[in-house]
Amino acid sequence: MERGPTGEELTKDSALNKVAVEKLFELLDEFLQRRAEHGDVAKIFDEYWRWRREQPWS
């Protein structure tokens, strides 16, 4: 997963803020669509835990 801009960067740059908000709602829409499908909440959590275990800081 790619690191996004920091809160300080967003505060200084309204264009970055707009991009961040658009991405937030894009990801929220994706989550809500997948959650509505039968059994997908468990898949979402499974994907997250798999991703987290692969991170060097975990």
C-alpha positions in Angstrom: 0.0 0.0 0.0 1.3 3.4 -1.0 1.9 6.1 1.7 -0.3 9.1 1.1 0.4 12.7 2.0 0.7 13.7 5.7 -1.8 15.8 7.5 0.6 18.8 7.4 0.9 18.4 3.6 -2.9 18.3 3.2 -3.3 21.4 5.3 -0.9 23.4 3.2 -2.2 22.2 -0.2 -5.9 22.2 -0.9 -5.4 20.3 -4.2 -3.8 17.4 -2.2 -6.7 17.6 0.3 -9.2 17.3 -2.5 -7.4 14.2 -3.9 -7.3 12.7 -0.4 -11.0 13.2 0.1 -11.9 11.7 -3.3 -9.7 8.7 -2.6 -11.3 8.2 0.8 -14.8 8.1 -0.7 -13.6 5.8 -3.5 -12.3 3.4 -1.0 -15.4 3.7 1.2 -17.6 3.0 -1.8 -15.5 -0.1 -2.6 -15.8 -1.3 1.0 -19.6 -0.8 1.2 -20.1 -2.6 -2.2 -18.0 -5.6 -1.1 -19.6 -5.6 2.4 -23.0 -6.0 0.8 -22.0 -9.2 -0.9 -22.6 -12.4 1.0 -19.6 -13.3 3.1 -17.3 -10.5 1.9 -16.8 -8.9 5.3 -14.7 -11.9 6.3 -12.8 -11.7 3.1 -12.0 -8.0 3.7 -10.6 -8.8 7.1 -8.7 -11.8 5.8 -7.1 -9.6 3.1 -6.2 -7.0 5.6 -4.5 -9.4 8.0 -2.6 -11.0 5.1 -1.4 -7.6 4.1 -0.5 -6.6 7.6 1.6 -9.7 8.2 3.6 -8.9 5.2 4.6 -5.4 6.5 8.1 -5.0 7.9 6.8 -3.2 11.0 4.3 -5.9 12.0 
